[in-house]
């Protein structure tokens, strides 16, 4: 049984469905998405929602407003699970209105764009459950952009999509297609195609300058990003092992150990009066760095309930009016849309 949420990756690389050792590719974004989904589902059922971060609250409010933006008058189901044929899935919002249905999914990340296969899977499951349905409206609500993508599919279209999915993807799990999507794959730990590609990448990188040209960058970019994640994982895992079970013998007369070094930590509140005594205000300021996120957190801790965002905004407006803040340009290496230059579309 394949979950519809696995389909976006599976249609890119059918072999991703055949993991023997599955690693759940955890990410902060995924956890945030889960929190937001849970809150929307609770609110839609009229239940109390747990405290959320301010930015999460904004997305949940946007979702609740859009929840009412429908002309479907039938029965509404929230987070309903379905299973049929070789698919299963849980649909965020389903509304059945005589011979038509609305299938809606919330997307809370900037990068949530490749949902076509997942949504078609949901539509197909709904057609199986309700034989009188003639059409299903698929609606994806992209909360960050406050935008909905809508598509209406007929029963015949959904059936032919499913046949093709079974043939080309679900029954074709020996076909590997490595790429940037590998870092989301549960099979990345034991994937022979990814391993072969990483070996080839390592060879190219070790060749150095001769192998690196502007033309090789697109080929290497995603592989290096995926390899970086593996390296970070390896480093964190090894550190945890040494921390929990002691040094590891390296077999060359050395061992890998956690060593303790010391750096001077300055207590800001105790140091402050001495600095004021010894330095001018400008010299004191030059020694201090104020982190925007720390300042925001401190302001939020003082803010009345439900007014955190407002308090932070008002404070930063005062700083801007006093000339205390300035936007300084800095450059990041990012993939952007080749036509619009946007990095969040
Ligand atoms: S790691 Fe990449 S190539 Fe291997 S199965 Fe997953 S998506 Fe396919």
Boltz pocket constraint, residues with backbone or C-beta under 6 A from the ligand:
constraints:
  - pocket:
      binder: B
      contacts: [[A, 9], [A, 13], [A, 15], [A, 16], [A, 17], [A, 175], [A, 176], [A, 177], [A, 178], [A, 179], [A, 181], [A, 182], [A, 185], [A, 186], [A, 187], [A, 188], [A, 191], [A, 192], [A, 193], [A, 194]]
      max_distance: 6.0
